Amino acid sequence: MKNRQTNVIFIRHGETDMNKENLYFGHLDPELNETGIYQLKKTRKLLKYFEKNINIVYSSDLKRCMESTGILKIGAKIKKIPLNEFREMNFGIFEGKTYEEISTEFPEEVEKMNKDWREYRVPQGESLKEVMERAVEKLEELTKKHKNKTIVIVSHAGVIKSIVSYYLYGNLDGYWKIKVDNGSMTKMCILEDGFTYFDYINRL
């Protein structure tokens, strides 16, 4: 008899011009660029294999994720629910700037960030640990609510990487060892007894 399980398919939004320019941006709200639209159209083709099994879709409420969700064209009868818990990290005073710019403008803050990247909170922003905690808390709530169902979550690299690191390492230790490209899919499976594994990460 086949094990029943809960499946979560994470999809990273498509590219924006801010991604292309290597800017720090989390809560800024750019649209997808042409490359980003193309990436999600490719993801749409991959997702066709799973579409009949998808029960519900959640998305970060930021424009780049909502737009990505629209391009995926997952069944009209399937609910699509925006949630701010799946937003990217709030980079506070770093938002919209390059690393070189923040290093020049805020050298003391960059030093603090480099020393303690897990728990450093950007002024007017949040820490990566806080991102992980809010995302994992909401995810665990949703996987209990939709047990033995297939959930799609359209989100951001920081959120997806922190979730993967949490379930593989119990913390953020694996964060920088995980690659999550624009438009990629990552599948997490939770068995009846709670055992969790990843079927794949960063599938394109």
C-alpha positions as CSV (number, residue, x, y, z in Angstrom):
1,M,0.0,0.0,0.0
2,K,1.4,3.4,-1.0
3,N,2.3,5.7,1.9
4,R,0.0,8.7,2.1
5,Q,1.9,12.0,2.4
6,T,1.7,15.7,2.2
7,N,3.5,17.3,-0.7
8,V,4.7,21.0,-0.8
9,I,6.0,22.3,-4.1
10,F,7.9,25.6,-3.6
11,I,8.3,27.8,-6.7
12,R,10.6,30.9,-6.7
13,H,9.2,33.9,-8.5
14,G,10.7,34.9,-11.9
15,E,13.5,37.4,-12.4
16,T,13.0,41.2,-11.9
17,D,15.3,44.0,-12.9
18,M,16.3,44.3,-9.3
19,N,17.5,40.7,-9.3
20,K,19.5,41.5,-12.5
21,E,21.1,44.5,-10.9
22,N,22.1,42.5,-7.8
23,L,20.2,44.9,-5.4
24,Y,19.2,44.1,-1.8
25,F,15.4,44.1,-2.0
26,G,12.9,42.1,-0.1
27,H,9.8,44.2,0.6
28,L,10.2,46.5,-2.4
29,D,7.7,45.4,-5.0
30,P,9.0,45.3,-8.6
31,E,7.3,43.5,-11.4
32,L,8.8,40.6,-13.4
33,N,11.0,41.5,-16.4
34,E,10.8,39.7,-19.7
35,T,13.2,37.0,-18.6
36,G,11.1,36.4,-15.4
37,I,8.0,35.9,-17.5
38,Y,9.8,33.4,-19.8
39,Q,11.1,31.5,-16.7
40,L,7.6,31.1,-15.3
41,K,6.2,29.9,-18.6
42,K,8.9,27.2,-18.6
43,T,7.9,26.3,-15.0
44,R,4.3,26.1,-16.1
45,K,5.2,23.3,-18.5
46,L,7.0,21.4,-15.7
47,L,4.0,21.9,-13.3
48,K,1.6,20.4,-15.8
49,Y,2.7,16.9,-14.6
50,F,1.5,17.7,-11.1
51,E,-1.5,20.0,-11.8
52,K,-4.2,17.3,-11.4
53,N,-2.9,16.6,-7.8
54,I,-2.7,20.3,-6.7
55,N,-5.2,21.1,-4.0
56,I,-4.3,24.7,-3.0
57,V,-1.9,27.5,-3.9
58,Y,-0.3,30.0,-1.5
59,S,1.8,32.9,-2.5
60,S,3.8,35.7,-1.1
61,D,1.6,38.8,-1.4
62,L,4.3,40.8,-3.3
63,K,3.8,41.6,-6.9
64,R,6.6,39.4,-8.3
65,C,5.1,36.3,-6.7
66,M,1.5,37.2,-7.4
67,E,2.4,37.8,-11.1
68,S,4.3,34.5,-11.2
69,T,1.3,32.7,-9.7
70,G,-0.9,34.1,-12.5
71,I,1.5,32.9,-15.2
72,L,1.5,29.4,-13.8
73,K,-2.3,29.2,-14.7
74,I,-3.0,26.5,-12.1
75,G,-6.7,25.3,-12.4
76,A,-9.3,28.1,-12.1
77,K,-11.1,26.1,-9.4
78,I,-8.0,25.9,-7.1
79,K,-7.8,28.6,-4.5
80,K,-4.9,31.0,-4.6
81,I,-4.2,32.7,-1.3
82,P,-1.7,35.5,-0.7
83,L,0.2,35.5,2.6
84,N,2.7,38.0,4.0
85,E,4.4,35.3,6.0
86,F,6.0,34.1,2.7
87,R,7.4,37.5,1.9
88,E,11.2,37.9,1.3
89,M,13.3,39.2,4.1
90,N,12.8,42.9,4.9
91,F,16.2,44.5,4.2
92,G,15.3,47.7,5.9
93,I,17.8,50.5,5.3
94,F,19.6,48.2,2.7
95,E,16.5,48.0,0.4
96,G,17.2,49.0,-3.2
97,K,21.0,49.2,-2.8
98,T,24.0,47.1,-4.0
99,Y,26.4,45.6,-1.5
100,E,29.0,48.2,-2.5
101,E,26.6,51.0,-1.7
102,I,25.6,49.6,1.7
103,S,29.3,49.0,2.5
104,T,30.1,52.6,1.8
105,E,27.0,54.1,3.5
106,F,26.7,51.7,6.5
107,P,30.1,50.1,7.1
108,E,29.4,49.4,10.8
109,E,26.1,47.6,9.9
110,V,27.8,45.5,7.2
111,E,30.4,44.5,9.7
112,K,27.7,43.4,12.2
113,M,25.9,41.5,9.4
114,N,29.0,39.6,8.3
115,K,29.8,38.6,11.9
116,D,26.3,37.3,12.7
117,W,24.4,36.8,9.4
118,R,21.8,34.5,11.0
119,E,20.6,36.8,13.8
120,Y,21.7,40.3,12.6
121,R,18.6,42.5,12.2
122,V,18.9,45.2,9.6
123,P,17.7,48.6,11.0
124,Q,14.0,49.0,10.0
125,G,14.1,45.4,8.8
126,E,14.4,41.9,10.1
127,S,16.9,39.1,10.6
128,L,17.2,35.9,8.5
129,K,16.4,33.9,11.6
130,E,13.1,35.8,11.9
131,V,12.4,35.1,8.3
132,M,12.9,31.3,8.9
133,E,10.8,31.3,12.0
134,R,7.8,33.1,10.4
135,A,7.9,31.0,7.3
136,V,8.3,27.7,9.1
137,E,5.6,28.5,11.6
138,K,3.1,29.3,8.8
139,L,4.2,26.3,6.7
140,E,3.7,23.9,9.6
141,E,0.2,25.4,10.2
142,L,-0.6,24.8,6.5
143,T,0.7,21.3,6.3
144,K,-1.4,20.3,9.3
145,K,-4.5,22.0,7.7
146,H,-3.9,20.3,4.3
147,K,-2.6,16.9,5.5
148,N,-2.1,14.4,2.7
149,K,-2.7,17.1,0.1
150,T,-0.5,18.8,-2.5
151,I,0.3,22.5,-1.7
152,V,2.0,24.9,-4.1
153,I,3.8,27.9,-2.4
154,V,5.2,30.7,-4.7
155,S,7.8,32.6,-2.7
156,H,11.3,34.0,-2.7
157,A,14.9,32.6,-2.5
158,G,15.5,33.6,1.1
159,V,12.3,32.1,2.3
160,I,12.7,28.8,0.4
161,K,16.4,28.4,1.3
162,S,15.6,29.1,5.0
163,I,12.8,26.5,5.0
164,V,15.0,23.9,3.3
165,S,17.9,24.5,5.7
166,Y,15.5,24.3,8.7
167,Y,14.2,20.8,7.6
168,L,17.6,19.5,6.6
169,Y,19.8,21.0,9.4
170,G,17.3,22.2,12.1
171,N,18.6,25.7,11.7
172,L,20.2,28.0,9.1
173,D,23.5,26.2,8.8
174,G,22.7,25.0,5.3
175,Y,21.4,28.3,4.0
176,W,24.4,29.2,1.8
177,K,24.8,25.6,0.6
178,I,21.4,25.7,-1.2
179,K,20.8,27.2,-4.6
180,V,17.3,28.3,-5.6
181,D,17.1,29.9,-9.1
182,N,14.3,32.1,-10.4
183,G,11.4,30.0,-11.6
184,S,12.8,26.8,-9.9
185,M,10.7,24.1,-8.2
186,T,11.6,22.4,-4.8
187,K,9.5,19.6,-3.6
188,M,9.1,18.7,0.1
189,C,7.4,15.5,1.2
190,I,6.0,14.8,4.7
191,L,5.1,11.2,5.6
192,E,2.2,10.2,7.9
193,D,4.6,9.8,10.8
194,G,6.0,13.3,10.2
195,F,9.3,12.3,8.6
196,T,10.2,15.0,6.1
197,Y,12.5,14.7,3.0
198,F,13.1,16.7,-0.2
199,D,12.3,14.9,-3.5
200,Y,14.3,17.6,-5.3
201,I,15.6,21.1,-4.9
202,N,16.0,23.8,-7.6
203,R,14.5,21.8,-10.5
204,L,14.3,23.8,-13.7
